[in-house]
Amino acid sequence: MLYEKLRTAWENCDVESEMALYHSDYEFKFHSTGDVMRKSDINLDTRLAFMKAVKQNNPRCIYENDDIIVAHNITDFPNGTTDAVMMVHLKKDGLIWRTETGSTPIPK
């Protein structure tokens, strides 16, 4: 389903393939600040740098159907922190429409 395409795009650092999975009305809500980023706000070069710098360990799809994807991974960030990250993607018209994350720091 869509989760596998999303994983493949991330693992290959393929920003264009990833962006093709997002609905034109896509929004990402940041757990930490409540800020919302829209698809039109995403800079492709910045996104590529992020994909290369952030390591997602043990990624897994917890649940996916026609309306939602629930995924989890352990993320290593460039600043040296590691978080358990839960991502919920709502779908619209077969594409990812809204994303919200929850993140829990993992002490080293």
BAPAZA-630190 format. One line per 3 residues: their letters; for each residue z, y negated, x negated of N, C-alpha, C. Coordinates in Angstrom, 1 decimal. Layout:
a> Z:Y:X:Z:Y:X:Z:Y:X; ...;
***
This chain:
mly> 0.0:1.2:-0.8:0.0:0.0:0.0:0.0:-1.3:-0.9; 0.4:-2.4:-0.4:0.4:-3.6:-1.1:1.3:-3.7:-2.3; 2.5:-3.0:-2.2:3.4:-3.0:-3.3:2.8:-2.5:-4.6;
ekl> 2.0:-1.4:-4.5:1.4:-0.8:-5.7:0.4:-1.8:-6.3; -0.3:-2.5:-5.5:-1.3:-3.5:-6.0:-0.5:-4.7:-6.7; 0.6:-5.1:-6.1:1.5:-6.1:-6.7:2.0:-5.6:-8.0;
rta> 2.5:-4.4:-8.1:3.0:-3.9:-9.4:1.9:-3.8:-10.4; 0.7:-3.3:-10.1:-0.4:-3.2:-11.0:-0.8:-4.6:-11.6; -0.8:-5.6:-10.7:-1.1:-6.9:-11.1:-0.1:-7.4:-12.1;
wen> 1.2:-7.2:-11.8:2.3:-7.7:-12.7:2.2:-6.9:-14.0; 2.1:-5.6:-14.0:2.1:-4.9:-15.3:0.9:-5.2:-16.1; -0.2:-5.6:-15.5:-1.4:-6.0:-16.3:-1.5:-7.5:-16.6;
cdv> -0.5:-8.2:-16.2:-0.5:-9.7:-16.3:-1.8:-10.3:-15.7; -2.1:-9.8:-14.6:-3.4:-10.2:-13.9:-3.0:-11.2:-12.8; -3.0:-12.4:-13.2:-2.6:-13.5:-12.2:-3.6:-13.6:-11.1;
ese> -4.8:-13.5:-11.3:-5.8:-13.6:-10.3:-5.7:-12.5:-9.2; -5.5:-11.3:-9.7:-5.3:-10.2:-8.7:-4.0:-10.4:-7.9; -2.9:-10.9:-8.6:-1.7:-11.1:-7.9:-1.9:-12.2:-6.8;
mal> -2.5:-13.3:-7.2:-2.7:-14.4:-6.3:-3.5:-14.0:-5.1; -4.5:-13.0:-5.3:-5.3:-12.6:-4.1:-4.5:-11.8:-3.1; -3.3:-11.4:-3.5:-2.4:-10.6:-2.6:-1.5:-11.6:-1.7;
yhs> -1.6:-12.9:-2.0:-0.8:-13.9:-1.3:-1.6:-14.6:-0.2; -1.0:-14.7:0.9:-1.6:-15.4:2.1:-1.8:-16.9:1.7; -2.7:-17.5:2.3:-2.9:-19.0:2.0:-1.7:-19.8:2.3;
dye> -0.9:-19.3:3.3:0.3:-20.0:3.7:1.6:-19.5:2.9; 1.4:-18.8:1.8:2.5:-18.2:1.1:3.5:-19.2:0.6; 4.8:-18.7:0.8:6.0:-19.5:0.3:6.9:-18.5:-0.4;
fkf> 7.5:-19.0:-1.5:8.6:-18.3:-2.2:9.8:-19.1:-2.2; 10.9:-18.6:-1.6:12.2:-19.3:-1.5:13.1:-18.8:-2.7; 13.5:-19.7:-3.5:14.4:-19.4:-4.6:15.8:-19.2:-4.1;
hst> 16.4:-18.0:-4.4:17.7:-17.7:-4.1:18.7:-18.7:-4.7; 18.5:-19.0:-5.9:19.5:-19.8:-6.7:19.6:-21.2:-6.2; 18.5:-21.8:-5.7:18.5:-23.2:-5.3:18.2:-23.5:-3.9;
gdv> 17.5:-22.6:-3.2:17.0:-22.8:-1.9:15.7:-23.5:-1.8; 15.2:-23.9:-3.0:13.9:-24.5:-3.1:12.8:-23.6:-2.6; 11.7:-24.2:-2.1:10.5:-23.4:-1.7:9.3:-23.8:-2.5;
mrk> 8.6:-22.8:-3.0:7.4:-23.0:-3.8:6.2:-22.4:-2.9; 5.2:-23.2:-2.7:4.0:-22.7:-2.0:2.9:-22.2:-2.9; 2.0:-21.5:-2.3:0.9:-20.9:-3.2:0.2:-22.0:-3.9;
sdi> 0.0:-23.1:-3.3:-0.7:-24.3:-3.9:0.1:-24.9:-5.1; 1.4:-24.6:-5.1:2.2:-25.1:-6.2:2.2:-24.2:-7.5; 1.6:-23.0:-7.4:1.6:-22.1:-8.5:0.5:-22.5:-9.5;
nld> 0.9:-22.8:-10.7:0.0:-23.0:-11.8:-0.3:-21.7:-12.5; -1.6:-21.3:-12.6:-1.9:-20.0:-13.1:-1.5:-19.8:-14.5; -1.6:-20.8:-15.4:-1.2:-20.6:-16.8:0.3:-20.4:-16.9;
trl> 1.0:-21.2:-16.1:2.5:-21.0:-16.1:2.9:-19.6:-15.5; 2.2:-19.2:-14.5:2.5:-17.9:-13.9:2.2:-16.8:-14.9; 1.1:-16.9:-15.7:0.8:-15.9:-16.7:1.8:-15.9:-17.8;
afm> 2.3:-17.0:-18.2:3.3:-17.1:-19.3:4.6:-16.4:-18.7; 4.9:-16.7:-17.5:6.1:-16.0:-16.8:6.0:-14.5:-16.8; 4.8:-14.0:-16.4:4.6:-12.6:-16.3:4.7:-11.9:-17.7;
kav> 4.3:-12.6:-18.8:4.4:-12.1:-20.1:5.8:-12.1:-20.7; 6.6:-13.1:-20.2:7.9:-13.3:-20.8:9.0:-12.6:-20.1; 8.8:-12.2:-18.8:9.9:-11.6:-18.0:9.6:-10.1:-18.0;
kqn> 10.6:-9.3:-18.3:10.5:-7.8:-18.2:11.2:-7.3:-17.0; 10.4:-6.6:-16.2:11.0:-5.9:-15.0:11.2:-4.4:-15.3; 12.4:-4.0:-15.3:12.7:-2.6:-15.6:13.0:-1.8:-14.3;
npr> 12.7:-0.6:-14.3:12.9:0.3:-13.2:12.5:-0.3:-11.9; 11.3:-0.8:-11.8:10.9:-1.4:-10.5:10.7:-0.2:-9.4; 11.1:-0.6:-8.2:10.9:0.4:-7.2:10.7:-0.3:-5.8;
ciy> 9.9:0.4:-5.0:9.8:-0.1:-3.6:10.8:0.7:-2.8; 11.7:0.0:-2.2:12.7:0.6:-1.3:12.1:0.9:0.0; 11.2:0.0:0.5:10.6:0.2:1.9:9.4:-0.7:2.0;
end> 8.4:-0.2:2.6:7.2:-1.0:2.9:6.6:-0.5:4.2; 6.2:-1.4:5.1:5.4:-1.1:6.3:4.4:-2.3:6.5; 3.8:-2.4:7.6:2.8:-3.4:7.8:3.4:-4.8:7.9;
dii> 4.7:-4.9:8.0:5.3:-6.3:8.1:6.2:-6.7:6.9; 6.6:-5.8:6.1:7.6:-6.1:5.1:7.5:-5.2:3.9; 7.9:-5.8:2.7:8.1:-5.0:1.5:9.5:-5.3:1.0;
vah> 10.3:-4.3:0.7:11.6:-4.5:0.1:11.6:-3.8:-1.3; 11.8:-4.6:-2.3:11.6:-4.0:-3.7:12.8:-4.4:-4.5; 13.1:-3.7:-5.6:14.2:-3.9:-6.5:13.8:-3.6:-7.9;
nit> 14.4:-4.4:-8.8:14.2:-4.1:-10.3:15.3:-4.7:-11.1; 15.5:-4.3:-12.3:16.4:-4.9:-13.2:15.5:-5.8:-14.1; 15.8:-7.1:-14.1:14.9:-8.1:-14.8:15.6:-8.7:-16.0;
dfp> 14.9:-8.6:-17.2:15.3:-9.3:-18.4:14.6:-10.6:-18.5; 15.3:-11.7:-18.5:14.8:-13.0:-18.6:14.7:-13.5:-20.0; 13.8:-14.5:-20.3:13.6:-15.0:-21.7:14.9:-15.6:-22.3;
ngt> 15.8:-16.1:-21.4:17.0:-16.7:-21.9:18.1:-15.7:-22.3; 17.8:-14.4:-22.2:18.7:-13.4:-22.6:19.5:-12.8:-21.5; 19.4:-13.3:-20.3:20.2:-12.8:-19.2:19.4:-11.6:-18.5;
tda> 20.2:-10.8:-17.9:19.7:-9.6:-17.1:20.2:-9.7:-15.7; 19.4:-9.6:-14.7:19.8:-9.6:-13.3:19.2:-8.4:-12.6; 20.0:-7.9:-11.6:19.5:-7.0:-10.6:18.8:-7.9:-9.5;
vmm> 17.5:-7.6:-9.3:16.8:-8.5:-8.4:16.3:-7.7:-7.2; 16.6:-8.2:-6.0:16.1:-7.7:-4.8:15.0:-8.7:-4.2; 13.8:-8.2:-3.9:12.8:-9.1:-3.4:12.4:-8.6:-2.0;
vhl> 12.3:-9.5:-1.1:11.8:-9.2:0.3:10.6:-10.0:0.5; 9.5:-9.3:0.7:8.2:-9.9:1.0:7.8:-9.7:2.5; 7.7:-10.8:3.2:7.1:-10.6:4.6:5.6:-10.7:4.5;
kkd> 5.0:-9.9:5.4:3.5:-9.9:5.4:2.9:-10.6:6.6; 1.7:-11.1:6.4:1.0:-11.7:7.5:-0.5:-11.5:7.2; -1.2:-11.0:8.2:-2.6:-10.7:8.0:-2.9:-9.8:6.9;
gli> -2.0:-8.8:6.6:-2.2:-7.9:5.5:-1.9:-8.4:4.1; -1.4:-9.6:4.0:-1.1:-10.2:2.7:0.4:-10.6:2.7; 0.9:-10.9:1.4:2.2:-11.4:1.3:2.3:-12.8:1.7;
wrt> 3.2:-13.1:2.7:3.3:-14.4:3.3:4.5:-15.2:2.9; 5.6:-14.5:2.8:6.9:-15.2:2.4:7.7:-14.3:1.5; 8.3:-14.8:0.5:9.1:-14.0:-0.4:10.5:-14.7:-0.6;
etg> 11.5:-13.9:-0.5:12.8:-14.4:-0.8:13.5:-13.4:-1.7; 14.3:-13.9:-2.7:14.9:-13.0:-3.6:16.5:-13.1:-3.6; 17.1:-12.1:-4.0:18.6:-12.1:-4.2:18.8:-11.6:-5.6;
stp> 19.6:-12.2:-6.4:19.8:-11.8:-7.8:21.3:-11.7:-8.1; 21.6:-10.7:-8.8:23.0:-10.5:-9.3:23.0:-10.3:-10.8; 23.7:-11.2:-11.5:23.8:-11.1:-13.0:24.4:-9.8:-13.4;
ipk> 23.9:-9.2:-14.4:24.5:-8.0:-15.0:25.0:-8.3:-16.4; 26.4:-8.2:-16.5:26.9:-8.6:-17.8:26.5:-7.6:-18.9; 26.4:-8.1:-20.1:25.9:-7.3:-21.2:27.1:-6.7:-21.9;
***
